[in-house]
Amino acid sequence: MLNNLFLAFIPMFFAMDALGILPVYAGLTQGLMPVEKRRIIVQSLWTATLLAICFIFLGKLILGFLGIGIGDFMIAGGAILFCLSIADLVNTGSQPTRAKNLDLGAVPIGTPLIVGPAVLTMALMLMNQFGWVVTLIAVLLNIAIVALVLVYAERLILLIGDSGSRALSKVMYLLLGAIGVMMVRRGVIEIISSLTR
């Protein structure tokens, strides 16, 4: 159980990319009052948690209704992860500007920053490999890490610096790209094995 949890936690950690969210969150909430930032953090965590839980329990049902196999989803998801990692690695643009409303906790922070395509794809793959209990615990542990990062965002940025947080994000996206390639490989194997059964 603990070994499976560790194996599920690590790829989910890279998919969620808590430190990568840090500079984006700081840019979006720059100039807001502490009480407004707390409201945004709570809103984003609730959004991310509910979306992840719903997908863990309903994801396979939705895919089955659409006639999409696990192998199909793994290949598509792996390709998305790889493209997302490449897009972030080559992105040299500035941080997004702060939104004018306080609903940015739900969008874009809760989704797609905390729980987006990468996390949903990873959750489905982990569900297929380890079951819903391990997957749910891995997701909730990573959301808890994101919560700590957001709560202590100002201190962390002072500690590692804005450029340091961006550098860590680049490393995580490089690993996420490798995970995407691995998912495509496993998806191809899954489809081939299903055809030979």
Secondary structure, 3 states (H helix, E strand, C coil): CHHHHHHHHHHHHHHHCHHHHHHHHHHHCCCCCHHHHHHHHHHHHHHHHHHHHHHHHHHHHHHHHHCCCHHHHHHHHHHHHHHHHHHHHHCCCCCCCCCCCHHHHHHHHHHHHHCCHHHHHHHHHHHHHHCHHHHHHHHHHHHHHHHHHHHCHHHHHHHHHHHHHHHHHHHHHHHHHHHHHHHHHHHHHHHHHHHCC
